[in-house]
Amino acid sequence: MSRTERLAVGVDIGGTKVAAGVVDDRGRVRERVRRDTPTTSPPEVEAVIADVVADLMRRHQIVAVGIGAAGFVDAARSSVLFAPHLAWREEPLRDAVRERVGLPVLVENDANAAAWAEWRFGAARGEDAVVAITLGTGIGGGIVLEGQVYRGRFGIAGEFGHMQVVPGGHRCECGNRGCWEQYASGNALVREARELAGANSPVIHRLLEMAGGDPASITGPLVTRAAQDGDPAAVELLAEVGDWLGVGIANLAAALDPAVFVIGGGVSDAGELLVGPARAAFGRTLTGRGFRPQARVLLARLGNEAGMIGAATLARGLLASPPSSRVRPDGQPAHRGSSHPIAWSTGTAAPDREDQDQ
């Protein structure tokens, strides 16, 4: 006898859009909706989230809502402590949305959600130690160890993009210098291409022509398209980003020793043009190279929907447990670094390992 299927909504929040989808038990997205993010005002963004969820609830029996947010999410997965592209500062997003939609709500860092989705349904399925790296405007990351998302003591693990790789290097939006995302992200790719164009370098003429002669019109997808068409300068630009990606992966391997690195995000659309150089640089710089097993470096499979799928799956998984006893007297999670949250507003907590939706 098959169990009743439980549908959850996954919401992916960006600086310009709110995308949501109905996700089933197998990680398939049944329906998608999208709205523009009208403002950075928290109440107005929360109203848009509630609107897309209500829209989907009219056509589907929804049991829970998972929200993937770019930024720092607290260990209870209830509040956004800081979001770089929205005006969220210690914003109690879970409770605000729950009050509007009347369903259990979970808030998760978007890269953690994507990592979970790739582990459950994507490129890293079946592995026990996974590091997911999301390459977009910056770099996000998530860690899945022995079937649980590792979040750290305060819920903020996985901010790989802000590892310092070049002391005194390029200034980062975080306030520091030389962060990894200043060398291995979409922003880094575009910066280097525009600098070449601005210097009237002859090697960039094809790319500049594709941008209509305006260096400011050069984008990451444009560089990728030019590289896929065989433009040597674009291929070189992607290879340089890939080299820096491989160096950072080697650092993460020294610290975490995973079996698999999964590379996703918009920059990964370049495929082997990016990941090939990254694998080579990883092999050249890995600590103990030649005397230790080497993690695989794979492209993500779930694309832009990974965060949506992961957030929905994590939220649905919370319904599988009875009321939580996994909370310490000081209100912090009983399992440091695990996926188990503080007991949330419906009185439920994360399931045990065998449910696999933590």
N, C-alpha and C positions, 0 to 999 in steps of 0.2 A: 504494500500500500504506500503510495507516494504521499509525502507530507504536503500540506498546503503551502504554496509558494508565497513568500513574503516580499513585497515590493517596497523599496526605499527610494527616496529622492536624494540625489547627490547634487550639491550646489558648488560651483566653482566661481569664486569672486575675483575679479581683476580690477584694475584701475579704470577700465572703460566698459566692462560688460559684466553681467551676471548670467552665467549659463547654468542650466539645471537639466537633469535627466532622470527618468524613472529607470532604476537598475534592478534586475532580478537576481535570484540566488546564484546564477552562473556568471554574473558579471556582464550581462548583456544589457545595453541601453535600449529600452523599449520605446521611449519618446523623449524628444529634446525640446527645450524652449530657451529663448535668450532674450534678455532685455539690456538696454544700455544702462550704464551706471550714471545717473543724472548729476550726481554731486558727490563730494566726499563726506557730506553730513551723515553721521551714523544713523539717526532715525530714518532718513530718507533711503539710505541703502538697505536698511532692515525692512522697510516697507516694500522695496522692490523684491527682496528675497521672499518675503511673505506672499507677494503677488504671484511669483512664478510657482511657488509651492502650491498655492490655492488653485492655480490654473491646472496643474497636473492632478491634484486631488479630485477635480471634477470628473476625471476620466479613469482614474486608477484608485485601487484600494491601497493606500500608503500606510506603512506602519511606523516609519521613522524618517528623520531628515538628518543628513550629514552635510556639513558646510566646510569646504576647503578654503582656507584663507592664507594669503601670502603674508607672513609676519610671525611674530612670537605669540604662541598660544600657551596658556598656562597648563600646569600638569593635570588639572581637573578637566581639561578640554571644554571649558565653558566660556572663558574670556580671551579676547585678543589683547595682549599686553601692548603690542606695537605693530602697526602695519605701515610699510613705507609709502604705499600709494593711496591710502585712505586715512581719514582723520580719526582712526581708532587708537585710543590710548587707554588701556585697562577697560576696554569696552565689554560689558557683560552680554555678549552676543547670543549665547545659548538661551538665556532666559528671555531676552527681548524677542527673539524669533519664536520661541515656544509659546509665549503668551499670544502671539498673533496667529499661529497656525494650529495650536491645540494638539501637537504631536511631540513625542520625545525628540530632542535635538542634540546633536553632538557637533562640536567645533574642533577642527583638526588643521594643523599646518598643511598647506596644499602639497608640499613635497613629501611629507610623511604619508599622506593619502595616496599619492601616486606610487610611492614605494610599495605600499601595501597591495595596491591593485596589481602591480607587476609581479609581486610575489604570489598572490593568490591565483591570478588568471593570465599572466603575461610571460615575459622573457625569463623571469627568475623562478618560475613555478617549480616547487620541489626542492629548492635549495634551503640550507639552514642558516646561511650567513650572507646577507645581501646588502650592498650599498647602492642606492639609486641616486643618480646625479641628474638634476634638471638644468639644462642650459637654455636660458632665455635672455632677457635683458641683463639679469645677473645669474648667479648660480645658487640653486637650492639643493637640498639633499635629504635623504631619509635612510634609516638603517632598520633592517628587519633581522633579528637574531633569534634563532630557535622558535620561530613562529610568533614572535611578538615585535611590535614596533618599539624600538628603543628611543626614548624621549629625553633621557637624562633626569637629574634630580629635580630640575625646575621646568621641565617640558620643552627646553629650547635646544636640544641636541640636533645635529645635522646642518648647522649653518656653515657648511664647508666653504661657501664663497668668500668668507671673511677670514680664512687662514691667510697669514702673511707669507707670501712667497718671494717678494722683492722688497727688502728693507728700504724705506725711503722712496718707493716706487710711485706709480700713479696714485693720485688722491682718489679715494673711494667715497661714495655717498654716505657710508657709515661713519666717516670722519677720520678713518685711519688711512695709511698709505700702503701700497703694495699688496692689496688683497687679491686673492686668486681670481675673483671674478673680473678684475680689471685686465686680465690677460687671457682668460679662457671662456668668455661669454659672448653673447650677441653684441653687447655694447663694445667690447674689445675689438671684435671683427669690424664693426662699422667705423670705429674710431681710426683704426689703422688704414682702412680703405679711403676714408675721407682725407686723412693726412697726406696720403700719396697723391690723391687727386688735387688737393689744395696746393701741393708743391709742383704741380704740372709734370709729374713723372710720366715719361712716355710709356711705361709698362702698364699704366692704368687706363690707357686711352679707350679700350673697348668697354670697360666697365663704366667709365664716365660717359661714353656715348649712350649706353643703355639707360643712364640716369638723366638723359636730356641735357648733358653738359653742366649740370648743377651738382657739385660735390655733396651738398646738403640733401640731395634726393637719393643718395646711395643708402640702401638698407641691407640688412642681413639676408633676407630672401633674395634680393637682387644679386648679391655676391654668390650665394649658393647656386642660383640659376646660371650665372655666368660660368661658374666652375663646372657645373654639370654639362655645359655646352663646350667645355674644353679651354676656356680662357686661362692662360698660364698665370696671370697675376692673381686671379680669383682663387685658383687652385693653391697657389702659394700662401695666400692669406688664410685660407682654411687650414692648411697644413700647419701654419704657425700657431693658430689657436689650438689645433690638435696636439702639437708638441707640449704646450702649456697644460692642456688637459691631462696628458699622460704623466707629466711631472707631479701634478696634484694627486692623481690617482695613486702614484707610487707612495706619496706621503701618507695617504689614507690606508694603503695596504700595510705600511709599517706599523700604523697605530691599531688597525682593526682586523687585518688578516681575513677578509671575506673570501667566499668562494667565487662570487660574481659581482661585477660592477655593471649596472644597467644605466645606459646613457639615454636620456630623453630630453624633452623640451624642443622648442622651435629650431634651435641651431642643429639639433641632431638630424633634421631633415636632409642635411648634406650627406648622411650615410657614411660610406667608407672613405669619402674624401676627408672627413673629420676623424672618424674612429680608427682608420688605418694608421695615420700618423700618431694618434694617441696610444695605440697598442705598442708601436715601435718605441716611443719615448718612455712608456711605462716599463718596457723590458730593459731599456738602457739605464734607468735610474732606480729601479727597485732594489731596496736594501737586501743584501744576501743573494742577489741574482745569480742563477746557476746552481745554487745550493738549497733551493726551497721551491715548493709548488707555486705556481703563478696563477692568480685569479683570472678568470675569463672576463673580457670586456665586450658586452653585448649591447646592441641597440634595443631600446624599449619597443614593445609591440602595440601598446594600447593608445599611442598618440596623445592628442589633446584631451581625450576623455579619461585618462588615467586618474587624475585627481577627482573627478566626478564619481567614477566607479569606486575608487578607494574610500571616499568619504561616505558614500551610501552604504557600502559593505560594512564598514566599521560601525556606523550608526545602527544598522540592522542587527549586528552581532550583540549589541548591548542588551537587546531584549531577551536573550537566551538565559540570563542568570537571574536567580532570586535576589532579593535585597542584599546589598553589599555588607560584608563584614570586613572588607579589605581597606579599612580606613583607620589610621593611627589616631590616638587621642588628640594630637595637635592638628588634626584635619588634613594631614598629608597622606598620599597614597601609601598603602602598606608595602607595596612592591616598588622599590625605587627603580626608575628607568624602564619599567614595563609599560604595557599598554593599559593597565588597570587604572581607571580614574577614581577620583573621589566620588562617592555616591552622588548621583546627579538628581535632577529635580523630579524624576518619576519614581525615584527610590530603587532603581536598578543599577547594576554595575556590569563590568565586562565579563564575558563568559570564560570558561576554562579553555585550555589549549585545544581540546578536541573539537570545539565548535568552529575554530579557525577564523572567526570574524571578530578579532579583537581590535 
